[in-house]
Amino acid sequence: MLPENVYFNHHVFGMLTKKQTLRFLEIHTKYHLKIVNDILKKQRIF
């Protein structure tokens, strides 16, 4: 477990707290999963 006072330096958003980083990772991961799902849907042939 990381302490609460750690930071992640994002190249666009700057310094993010642990809480902000976890939220960013959640949103970012969902975004990429949607892209993957969209690609897979387009590849299905029925």
N, CA, C and O atoms as a CHARMM CRD file, in Angstrom:
* protein
*
  184
    1    1 MET  N      0.83100  -1.18700   0.00000 PROA 1      0.00000
    2    1 MET  CA     0.00000   0.00000   0.00000 PROA 1      0.00000
    3    1 MET  C      0.87500   1.24800   0.00000 PROA 1      0.00000
    4    1 MET  O      1.86600   1.33900   0.72400 PROA 1      0.00000
    5    2 LEU  N      0.48400   2.19200  -0.82000 PROA 2      0.00000
    6    2 LEU  CA     1.22200   3.45800  -0.86000 PROA 2      0.00000
    7    2 LEU  C      0.69200   4.42000   0.19400 PROA 2      0.00000
    8    2 LEU  O     -0.50400   4.43100   0.48500 PROA 2      0.00000
    9    3 PRO  N      1.57100   5.21700   0.76000 PROA 3      0.00000
   10    3 PRO  CA     1.10500   6.23900   1.69600 PROA 3      0.00000
   11    3 PRO  C      0.24400   7.27600   0.96500 PROA 3      0.00000
   12    3 PRO  O      0.34700   7.42500  -0.25300 PROA 3      0.00000
   13    4 GLU  N     -0.58700   7.97900   1.69900 PROA 4      0.00000
   14    4 GLU  CA    -1.49300   8.96400   1.11200 PROA 4      0.00000
   15    4 GLU  C     -0.75600  10.17100   0.53500 PROA 4      0.00000
   16    4 GLU  O     -1.28900  10.85000  -0.34300 PROA 4      0.00000
   17    5 ASN  N      0.44800  10.44800   1.00600 PROA 5      0.00000
   18    5 ASN  CA     1.14400  11.67500   0.58900 PROA 5      0.00000
   19    5 ASN  C      2.11300  11.45200  -0.58100 PROA 5      0.00000
   20    5 ASN  O      3.08800  12.18800  -0.72700 PROA 5      0.00000
   21    6 VAL  N      1.84300  10.43800  -1.41200 PROA 6      0.00000
   22    6 VAL  CA     2.68100  10.24100  -2.59500 PROA 6      0.00000
   23    6 VAL  C      2.03000  10.93400  -3.79200 PROA 6      0.00000
   24    6 VAL  O      0.82200  11.17200  -3.80800 PROA 6      0.00000
   25    7 TYR  N      2.85400  11.25100  -4.79100 PROA 7      0.00000
   26    7 TYR  CA     2.37100  11.95700  -5.97000 PROA 7      0.00000
   27    7 TYR  C      2.84900  11.27500  -7.23000 PROA 7      0.00000
   28    7 TYR  O      3.88000  10.60300  -7.23900 PROA 7      0.00000
   29    8 PHE  N      2.08600  11.45600  -8.29600 PROA 8      0.00000
   30    8 PHE  CA     2.43700  10.95600  -9.61900 PROA 8      0.00000
   31    8 PHE  C      2.52800  12.16700 -10.53400 PROA 8      0.00000
   32    8 PHE  O      1.59500  12.96900 -10.59500 PROA 8      0.00000
   33    9 ASN  N      3.63000  12.30700 -11.24000 PROA 9      0.00000
   34    9 ASN  CA     3.82300  13.44800 -12.12400 PROA 9      0.00000
   35    9 ASN  C      3.38300  13.06400 -13.53400 PROA 9      0.00000
   36    9 ASN  O      4.12300  12.40900 -14.26800 PROA 9      0.00000
   37   10 HSD  N      2.16900  13.47900 -13.90600 PROA 10     0.00000
   38   10 HSD  CA     1.61800  13.21700 -15.23600 PROA 10     0.00000
   39   10 HSD  C      2.12100  14.28700 -16.19200 PROA 10     0.00000
   40   10 HSD  O      2.19500  15.46200 -15.83300 PROA 10     0.00000
   41   11 HSD  N      2.46700  13.88000 -17.41200 PROA 11     0.00000
   42   11 HSD  CA     3.06300  14.82200 -18.36400 PROA 11     0.00000
   43   11 HSD  C      2.10300  15.93000 -18.82400 PROA 11     0.00000
   44   11 HSD  O      2.56000  16.97200 -19.29300 PROA 11     0.00000
   45   12 VAL  N      0.79400  15.72700 -18.70000 PROA 12     0.00000
   46   12 VAL  CA    -0.17500  16.75700 -19.09200 PROA 12     0.00000
   47   12 VAL  C     -0.82700  17.39600 -17.87200 PROA 12     0.00000
   48   12 VAL  O     -0.93600  18.61900 -17.79400 PROA 12     0.00000
   49   13 PHE  N     -1.26200  16.57100 -16.91800 PROA 13     0.00000
   50   13 PHE  CA    -2.02700  17.05800 -15.76300 PROA 13     0.00000
   51   13 PHE  C     -1.15600  17.50900 -14.59400 PROA 13     0.00000
   52   13 PHE  O     -1.67100  18.06500 -13.62300 PROA 13     0.00000
   53   14 GLY  N      0.14800  17.28000 -14.67100 PROA 14     0.00000
   54   14 GLY  CA     1.03900  17.69100 -13.58500 PROA 14     0.00000
   55   14 GLY  C      0.98800  16.71900 -12.41900 PROA 14     0.00000
   56   14 GLY  O      0.74400  15.52500 -12.59900 PROA 14     0.00000
   57   15 MET  N      1.21900  17.23700 -11.23600 PROA 15     0.00000
   58   15 MET  CA     1.28600  16.40400 -10.04400 PROA 15     0.00000
   59   15 MET  C     -0.11500  15.97400  -9.61500 PROA 15     0.00000
   60   15 MET  O     -0.99400  16.80900  -9.40000 PROA 15     0.00000
   61   16 LEU  N     -0.31100  14.67100  -9.49400 PROA 16     0.00000
   62   16 LEU  CA    -1.57900  14.11700  -9.04700 PROA 16     0.00000
   63   16 LEU  C     -1.37900  13.43400  -7.70100 PROA 16     0.00000
   64   16 LEU  O     -0.37700  12.75600  -7.47600 PROA 16     0.00000
   65   17 THR  N     -2.33900  13.62100  -6.81600 PROA 17     0.00000
   66   17 THR  CA    -2.29800  12.92000  -5.53100 PROA 17     0.00000
   67   17 THR  C     -2.60100  11.44200  -5.76700 PROA 17     0.00000
   68   17 THR  O     -2.97900  11.04500  -6.86900 PROA 17     0.00000
   69   18 LYS  N     -2.43400  10.65100  -4.74500 PROA 18     0.00000
   70   18 LYS  CA    -2.74900   9.21800  -4.84100 PROA 18     0.00000
   71   18 LYS  C     -4.20700   9.03700  -5.24900 PROA 18     0.00000
   72   18 LYS  O     -4.50500   8.22700  -6.12700 PROA 18     0.00000
   73   19 LYS  N     -5.11200   9.77500  -4.63000 PROA 19     0.00000
   74   19 LYS  CA    -6.53600   9.67400  -4.94300 PROA 19     0.00000
   75   19 LYS  C     -6.80600  10.07600  -6.38900 PROA 19     0.00000
   76   19 LYS  O     -7.54800   9.39300  -7.09400 PROA 19     0.00000
   77   20 GLN  N     -6.21100  11.17500  -6.83400 PROA 20     0.00000
   78   20 GLN  CA    -6.39200  11.63200  -8.20700 PROA 20     0.00000
   79   20 GLN  C     -5.81400  10.62300  -9.20600 PROA 20     0.00000
   80   20 GLN  O     -6.39700  10.37700 -10.26200 PROA 20     0.00000
   81   21 THR  N     -4.67000  10.05000  -8.85900 PROA 21     0.00000
   82   21 THR  CA    -4.03400   9.06500  -9.73000 PROA 21     0.00000
   83   21 THR  C     -4.90700   7.83000  -9.88400 PROA 21     0.00000
   84   21 THR  O     -5.07100   7.32400 -10.99400 PROA 21     0.00000
   85   22 LEU  N     -5.46300   7.34400  -8.79700 PROA 22     0.00000
   86   22 LEU  CA    -6.32800   6.16300  -8.87200 PROA 22     0.00000
   87   22 LEU  C     -7.56700   6.45400  -9.71500 PROA 22     0.00000
   88   22 LEU  O     -8.00400   5.60000 -10.48700 PROA 22     0.00000
   89   23 ARG  N     -8.13100   7.64000  -9.57700 PROA 23     0.00000
   90   23 ARG  CA    -9.29800   8.01700 -10.37700 PROA 23     0.00000
   91   23 ARG  C     -8.92100   8.13300 -11.85300 PROA 23     0.00000
   92   23 ARG  O     -9.65600   7.66600 -12.72200 PROA 23     0.00000
   93   24 PHE  N     -7.77600   8.75400 -12.13400 PROA 24     0.00000
   94   24 PHE  CA    -7.29600   8.87000 -13.50900 PROA 24     0.00000
   95   24 PHE  C     -7.11100   7.48800 -14.12700 PROA 24     0.00000
   96   24 PHE  O     -7.53200   7.25600 -15.26000 PROA 24     0.00000
   97   25 LEU  N     -6.48800   6.57300 -13.39600 PROA 25     0.00000
   98   25 LEU  CA    -6.25700   5.22500 -13.91100 PROA 25     0.00000
   99   25 LEU  C     -7.56700   4.49300 -14.17600 PROA 25     0.00000
  100   25 LEU  O     -7.67200   3.74000 -15.14400 PROA 25     0.00000
  101   26 GLU  N     -8.56000   4.70700 -13.32700 PROA 26     0.00000
  102   26 GLU  CA    -9.87900   4.10000 -13.52900 PROA 26     0.00000
  103   26 GLU  C    -10.50900   4.59900 -14.83900 PROA 26     0.00000
  104   26 GLU  O    -10.96500   3.80500 -15.66200 PROA 26     0.00000
  105   27 ILE  N    -10.52500   5.91100 -15.01400 PROA 27     0.00000
  106   27 ILE  CA   -11.11400   6.50400 -16.21500 PROA 27     0.00000
  107   27 ILE  C    -10.33200   6.09600 -17.46500 PROA 27     0.00000
  108   27 ILE  O    -10.92100   5.73700 -18.48400 PROA 27     0.00000
  109   28 HSD  N     -9.02700   6.15400 -17.37700 PROA 28     0.00000
  110   28 HSD  CA    -8.15800   5.85100 -18.51500 PROA 28     0.00000
  111   28 HSD  C     -8.29100   4.38500 -18.93700 PROA 28     0.00000
  112   28 HSD  O     -8.33400   4.07800 -20.12800 PROA 28     0.00000
  113   29 THR  N     -8.35600   3.49500 -17.96400 PROA 29     0.00000
  114   29 THR  CA    -8.50600   2.07200 -18.26200 PROA 29     0.00000
  115   29 THR  C     -9.85600   1.79500 -18.92000 PROA 29     0.00000
  116   29 THR  O     -9.92800   1.04600 -19.89400 PROA 29     0.00000
  117   30 LYS  N    -10.92300   2.39400 -18.39700 PROA 30     0.00000
  118   30 LYS  CA   -12.24600   2.21200 -19.00500 PROA 30     0.00000
  119   30 LYS  C    -12.26600   2.72800 -20.43400 PROA 30     0.00000
  120   30 LYS  O    -12.89900   2.12600 -21.30100 PROA 30     0.00000
  121   31 TYR  N    -11.58700   3.82400 -20.68800 PROA 31     0.00000
  122   31 TYR  CA   -11.50200   4.39500 -22.02800 PROA 31     0.00000
  123   31 TYR  C    -10.86000   3.39300 -22.99600 PROA 31     0.00000
  124   31 TYR  O    -11.37800   3.15300 -24.08700 PROA 31     0.00000
  125   32 HSD  N     -9.74300   2.82200 -22.58900 PROA 32     0.00000
  126   32 HSD  CA    -9.05500   1.86600 -23.45800 PROA 32     0.00000
  127   32 HSD  C     -9.84000   0.56700 -23.61100 PROA 32     0.00000
  128   32 HSD  O     -9.82000  -0.03400 -24.68600 PROA 32     0.00000
  129   33 LEU  N    -10.51900   0.12600 -22.57800 PROA 33     0.00000
  130   33 LEU  CA   -11.35000  -1.07300 -22.68700 PROA 33     0.00000
  131   33 LEU  C    -12.49100  -0.84900 -23.67400 PROA 33     0.00000
  132   33 LEU  O    -12.86200  -1.76500 -24.40800 PROA 33     0.00000
  133   34 LYS  N    -13.04700   0.34900 -23.69800 PROA 34     0.00000
  134   34 LYS  CA   -14.10000   0.66100 -24.65900 PROA 34     0.00000
  135   34 LYS  C    -13.55200   0.59200 -26.08200 PROA 34     0.00000
  136   34 LYS  O    -14.21300   0.05800 -26.97300 PROA 34     0.00000
  137   35 ILE  N    -12.35800   1.12500 -26.30200 PROA 35     0.00000
  138   35 ILE  CA   -11.73500   1.05800 -27.62400 PROA 35     0.00000
  139   35 ILE  C    -11.55500  -0.39400 -28.05100 PROA 35     0.00000
  140   35 ILE  O    -11.89400  -0.75100 -29.17800 PROA 35     0.00000
  141   36 VAL  N    -11.03200  -1.22500 -27.17500 PROA 36     0.00000
  142   36 VAL  CA   -10.82300  -2.64000 -27.47800 PROA 36     0.00000
  143   36 VAL  C    -12.15400  -3.31200 -27.79300 PROA 36     0.00000
  144   36 VAL  O    -12.25500  -4.05800 -28.76800 PROA 36     0.00000
  145   37 ASN  N    -13.17600  -3.05700 -26.97700 PROA 37     0.00000
  146   37 ASN  CA   -14.48800  -3.65000 -27.21800 PROA 37     0.00000
  147   37 ASN  C    -15.07800  -3.20700 -28.55200 PROA 37     0.00000
  148   37 ASN  O    -15.67200  -4.01800 -29.26200 PROA 37     0.00000
  149   38 ASP  N    -14.92400  -1.94300 -28.89900 PROA 38     0.00000
  150   38 ASP  CA   -15.41400  -1.44900 -30.18500 PROA 38     0.00000
  151   38 ASP  C    -14.71300  -2.15200 -31.34500 PROA 38     0.00000
  152   38 ASP  O    -15.35700  -2.52000 -32.32800 PROA 38     0.00000
  153   39 ILE  N    -13.41700  -2.33700 -31.23800 PROA 39     0.00000
  154   39 ILE  CA   -12.66000  -3.04100 -32.28100 PROA 39     0.00000
  155   39 ILE  C    -13.14100  -4.48300 -32.39800 PROA 39     0.00000
  156   39 ILE  O    -13.35600  -4.97700 -33.50400 PROA 39     0.00000
  157   40 LEU  N    -13.31000  -5.15200 -31.27600 PROA 40     0.00000
  158   40 LEU  CA   -13.76400  -6.54200 -31.29600 PROA 40     0.00000
  159   40 LEU  C    -15.16700  -6.67200 -31.88700 PROA 40     0.00000
  160   40 LEU  O    -15.44400  -7.62100 -32.62100 PROA 40     0.00000
  161   41 LYS  N    -16.04200  -5.73700 -31.57700 PROA 41     0.00000
  162   41 LYS  CA   -17.39500  -5.76500 -32.13600 PROA 41     0.00000
  163   41 LYS  C    -17.36800  -5.62200 -33.65600 PROA 41     0.00000
  164   41 LYS  O    -18.13000  -6.29000 -34.35500 PROA 41     0.00000
  165   42 LYS  N    -16.50800  -4.77000 -34.16200 PROA 42     0.00000
  166   42 LYS  CA   -16.40600  -4.56100 -35.60800 PROA 42     0.00000
  167   42 LYS  C    -15.83200  -5.78200 -36.31800 PROA 42     0.00000
  168   42 LYS  O    -16.09300  -5.97500 -37.50500 PROA 42     0.00000
  169   43 GLN  N    -15.06800  -6.59700 -35.63000 PROA 43     0.00000
  170   43 GLN  CA   -14.44900  -7.76700 -36.23000 PROA 43     0.00000
  171   43 GLN  C    -15.37200  -8.98400 -36.24000 PROA 43     0.00000
  172   43 GLN  O    -15.09800  -9.95100 -36.95100 PROA 43     0.00000
  173   44 ARG  N    -16.44400  -8.95900 -35.47800 PROA 44     0.00000
  174   44 ARG  CA   -17.37000 -10.08500 -35.44000 PROA 44     0.00000
  175   44 ARG  C    -18.18800 -10.12100 -36.72300 PROA 44     0.00000
  176   44 ARG  O    -18.72900  -9.10700 -37.16300 PROA 44     0.00000
  177   45 ILE  N    -18.26500 -11.28500 -37.30000 PROA 45     0.00000
  178   45 ILE  CA   -19.06500 -11.47300 -38.51600 PROA 45     0.00000
  179   45 ILE  C    -20.16500 -12.47700 -38.21300 PROA 45     0.00000
  180   45 ILE  O    -19.89200 -13.60800 -37.81000 PROA 45     0.00000
  181   46 PHE  N    -21.41100 -12.05700 -38.40800 PROA 46     0.00000
  182   46 PHE  CA   -22.54300 -12.94000 -38.13700 PROA 46     0.00000
  183   46 PHE  C    -23.29600 -13.21300 -39.40900 PROA 46     0.00000
  184   46 PHE  O    -24.29000 -13.94000 -39.39500 PROA 46     0.00000
